[in-house]
Amino acid sequence: MSTNYAAPTLSKMAAQSSCTLTLQLSTLPDVLIVQVPDSSDFPANWSVYPILGGDPEEPEWIGEEVDTGTWDDAEDEMEKLTGIELQIPKEALRPYLNRVVELRYKFCDESSMEPFSEVLRLRIET
């Protein structure tokens, strides 16, 4: 499913103008933090998770789901979260050593829709 969701960004990493971001596996923390850009294009009742691999419909690796919203008792409705962060364990990147892997985030909701983001390419080096 084609989307217009912005590519993920990496926490504490400078934005790069190139299409591929190089990561040194030896200098990474145990968990890589992936940020989902804030957007009004997804609702508060979805979940989102990171994926690795060239085919977003059949990813090679799937991370843990995080809710895009939280219940607000005062308003009696879902409130969308901002600054959503997803986690990728360093060990999940090891199989891609000396290769380029595609990183995206993917949504899921109560229907069968599973839209995904644009790609961020990561070159994994030692």
C-alpha positions as CSV (number, residue, x, y, z in Angstrom):
1,M,0.0,0.0,0.0
2,S,1.6,3.3,-1.1
3,T,1.5,6.1,1.4
4,N,2.7,9.6,2.1
5,Y,4.0,9.0,5.6
6,A,7.4,10.6,6.1
7,A,10.4,8.4,6.5
8,P,11.5,7.6,10.1
9,T,14.3,9.5,11.8
10,L,16.9,8.2,14.2
11,S,17.2,9.7,17.7
12,K,20.4,11.6,18.4
13,M,21.5,11.3,14.8
14,A,22.1,14.3,12.5
15,A,19.8,14.4,9.5
16,Q,21.7,13.5,6.4
17,S,21.1,14.8,3.0
18,S,22.1,11.5,1.4
19,C,19.7,8.7,0.7
20,T,21.6,6.3,2.9
21,L,22.6,6.7,6.6
22,T,25.7,4.8,7.7
23,L,25.6,3.3,11.2
24,Q,28.7,1.9,13.0
25,L,27.4,-1.2,14.8
26,S,30.3,-1.0,17.3
27,T,29.3,2.5,18.4
28,L,25.5,2.0,18.6
29,P,23.7,1.6,21.9
30,D,22.0,-1.7,22.7
31,V,18.7,-0.2,21.4
32,L,18.4,2.1,18.4
33,I,15.6,4.7,18.9
34,V,13.5,5.3,15.8
35,Q,11.2,8.4,15.7
36,V,7.9,8.5,13.9
37,P,7.5,12.1,12.6
38,D,4.4,13.8,14.1
39,S,1.5,13.9,11.6
40,S,-2.2,14.6,11.4
41,D,-2.4,11.8,8.8
42,F,-2.8,8.9,11.2
43,P,-5.4,8.6,14.0
44,A,-4.9,8.1,17.7
45,N,-6.4,4.6,17.7
46,W,-3.7,2.9,15.6
47,S,-0.5,1.1,16.5
48,V,2.9,1.5,14.9
49,Y,6.0,-0.6,14.7
50,P,9.4,-0.6,13.0
51,I,10.2,-3.0,10.1
52,L,13.4,-3.9,8.3
53,G,13.7,-5.3,4.8
54,G,13.1,-4.4,1.1
55,D,9.4,-5.5,1.0
56,P,7.1,-3.7,3.5
57,E,4.3,-6.2,2.9
58,E,6.6,-9.0,3.9
59,P,9.3,-7.5,6.2
60,E,12.4,-9.5,7.2
61,W,12.2,-8.1,10.8
62,I,9.2,-6.7,12.8
63,G,9.6,-4.7,16.0
64,E,7.3,-4.2,18.9
65,E,4.0,-2.3,18.4
66,V,3.5,1.1,20.1
67,D,0.1,2.8,20.4
68,T,-0.3,6.1,18.6
69,G,-2.7,7.4,21.2
70,T,-3.9,7.1,24.8
71,W,-7.3,7.3,26.3
72,D,-8.2,10.7,27.9
73,D,-10.9,10.1,30.6
74,A,-11.6,13.9,30.9
75,E,-12.4,14.2,27.2
76,D,-13.8,10.6,26.9
77,E,-11.8,10.0,23.7
78,M,-8.5,9.0,22.3
79,E,-5.7,11.6,22.4
80,K,-3.0,11.3,19.8
81,L,0.6,11.0,21.1
82,T,3.5,13.1,19.7
83,G,7.1,12.2,19.7
84,I,6.5,8.5,19.2
85,E,9.6,6.4,19.5
86,L,10.1,2.8,18.4
87,Q,13.0,0.5,19.3
88,I,15.3,-1.7,17.3
89,P,17.6,-3.9,19.2
90,K,21.2,-3.7,18.1
91,E,21.1,-7.5,17.5
92,A,18.4,-7.1,14.9
93,L,20.8,-5.0,12.8
94,R,23.7,-7.5,13.0
95,P,22.4,-9.7,10.1
96,Y,22.7,-6.7,7.8
97,L,26.4,-6.1,8.5
98,N,28.2,-4.6,5.5
99,R,24.9,-4.2,3.7
100,V,22.2,-1.7,3.2
101,V,18.8,-2.4,4.8
102,E,15.5,-0.5,4.4
103,L,13.9,0.9,7.6
104,R,10.3,1.9,7.7
105,Y,7.5,2.1,10.2
106,K,4.2,0.4,9.6
107,F,0.8,1.1,11.1
108,C,-2.0,-1.4,12.0
109,D,-5.6,-0.7,13.0
110,E,-8.8,-2.6,13.6
111,S,-9.3,-3.1,9.9
112,S,-6.9,-4.9,7.6
113,M,-5.2,-1.6,6.5
114,E,-1.5,-1.6,7.2
115,P,0.0,1.6,5.7
116,F,3.7,2.2,5.9
117,S,6.2,5.0,5.7
118,E,8.7,6.1,3.1
119,V,12.0,4.4,3.4
120,L,15.2,5.3,5.3
121,R,18.2,3.3,4.0
122,L,20.8,2.3,6.6
123,R,24.2,1.0,5.8
124,I,25.4,-1.2,8.6
125,E,29.1,-1.3,9.2
126,T,31.4,-2.7,11.9
